[in-house]
Structure formats: C-alpha cells, structure tokens
Amino acid sequence: MSAALAWRAANARRCAVTVGFAAILGASLLADIVTGPALLSPVTVLSTLVTGGGDPVTAAIVQTLRLPVALMAVAVGAALGISGAVMQTILNNPLASSYTLGISAAAGFGAALTILFGAALPVPEHWAIPLASFGFAGLACALVAGIGRLRGATPELLVLAGVACLFLFQALLSLLQFLASPEALQQIVFWLFGSLARATMAKVGIVATVLAVVMPLLLADGWRLTALHLGDERARALGVQVGAVRLRALVAVSLLTGAAVAFVGTIGFIGLVAPHVARRLVGEDQRHLLPASAVCGALLLSLASVASKVILPGALFPIGIVTALIGVPFFGWLILSQGRLR
C-alpha cells in the first residue's frame, strides 16, 4: 500500500471513530432526556421531540425542563473538551486544562464576586453572574498570555503562570467565602459545585454560538497546532509563528471556558480527561483531535448528567461532584493502562 493510500485509510478510520462516538453521544443525549423523576419512555420522548405536541404536561417536561439541560451538557462538554485539547497542545503539557491552570477558578471568583455584591449592580443577577464569570476567565487567560509575550517565554513558564493564577483566584475565592453571609455562601458553594439545573435554550444557544465561531478558527490553525506539539523550535523551523498561534489559541480557550463555566459553574476533569481519550483514538493530528475531543467531552458530561439523576433520584445532585468522582478513577486508569500520558 502506498503512503498516500495508507494516509487516506488512517484518516477514514479516525473519521469513523469520531462518527461512532457521536452516535453514542446521541444515545446518551436521549437517555439524559428520558431520565428523571417523571418516568417517560424513550418512544414518548422521541415522539414529543419530533412532533412537538402530545400531552401538554409531557411536552413541558421534555422541552422546557429536560431538553435544555441535556443540550447544555453536550455543549459545555464539547467546549471543555476542545479547550483542554488546545491547552495541552500549546503548552505541551498533558496536565494542562482550563481547570488545572486557573481559568475555571477565575471564572468562579467572578461568579462569587457577583453573588456577594450583585444587589449593587445594574444588571440582573441571572445575567451578571455569567458576564462576570466570562470576564474573569478572559482576565486569567490574558494574564497567562501576557507572560507568554515576554521575551524568552517557554511553555513551562506559561504552565507556572497558570498555576499561579489558580492559587491566586482560589485564595481570593476563599476570602469572598469568608466574608459572605450564610445565604450568599450557600449560593457560592452550590455554584462552585457545578450544576446544569439553570440551563435554558437561550443559554444553550450562547454556548453553541461560541462553539460555532471558535471551532472553525481553531481548525484553520490545525496544522500549526499539530506542529506546536513537536516543540517550539521544530514548529518555527516549519514556518509557524509560535507566539501568534499560541496567543490566538489562548483567546479561543478563554472564550470556550468562559462560555462553558458562565452558565453551569465549575466542572472539573472533562477538559483534562476528554483530550486524552480522543488522543488515544485518533492521534495528535489536530484536524481530527479537536472534533474528537469535542465529542468525547460532550459524551463524558452527558453521561455524568445521567449519573447525577440516578445517584439520588428526585434530588438536585451537583454535576461537578459527579465528574470528579468519575474523572479521578478514569484518569488513573488512563495513566496505568498507558504507563504515561503521552
């Protein structure tokens, strides 16, 4: 078999793997809509989704309550999966993600700040919290990117800058929790746990729009990001403007993370685990890794959403706890099964 035919066969296999996982994601999405206190059959749910009619109570449960939550899990999981893959690539670090490098902590600080002082803001709280989360996530990325623009900055320095951001915003968040009233503290803690309960179709649309805008821009830089995985010097030898590509990628990560965390709170491990699963399936080529990371992230968070409803039926179990409970042993299995992450 010639090299060209082998390359086409490998690409076809990677596409087939991604499509297969997308099909599993579709089944998980349906399971997420079906699962809940009101026992609905898959046939009833599908009929309601397709026709939009039927029993008014069933239609309200499916379309108003469960569908936004299920779609938000898919959209947020995809955003976190992509952002994790990009950060691991541009920093050449298998432990990099928006959660481990402080971007999610910054978004959490913005939300806590709004909850604590929201009464003095001219914007309604249900929009002020997402805006503040989005803004502080961008600020954290700007701090890391600013350090990256320094002369002689390396991926290792960017990782250290991210860790510094993580500890900084966690300390500030602890300070706000110390100062908060019992009512505000309860809100802050619940938000930090992560929850899909406040999802609406409008919010899903915002996250989906950010995905639709950012994903093509990242794919346009696909081969440059792949070259970055080889190291800065090799990427420069191939004609890649390393600083510019890394800056564009950090902006994309801040948009994805800000949009994801703004509406559902802090959710860990999705951005860390999903790219490793995708990498094992399709390799390092970013043209395949980014879509596969999106699908894997969406699938993991969708399954976590289903699990959060099954653990305590009828209770509002924070999905961030579920992702941690699932993510830690799963990540350990990845380490033990492969011996190393790369």
Summary of the structure (lengths in Angstrom):
residues: 342
radius of gyration: 20.4
end to end distance: 28.4
largest distance: 69.4
contacts: 1222
relative contact order: 0.16
helix: 79%
strand: 0%
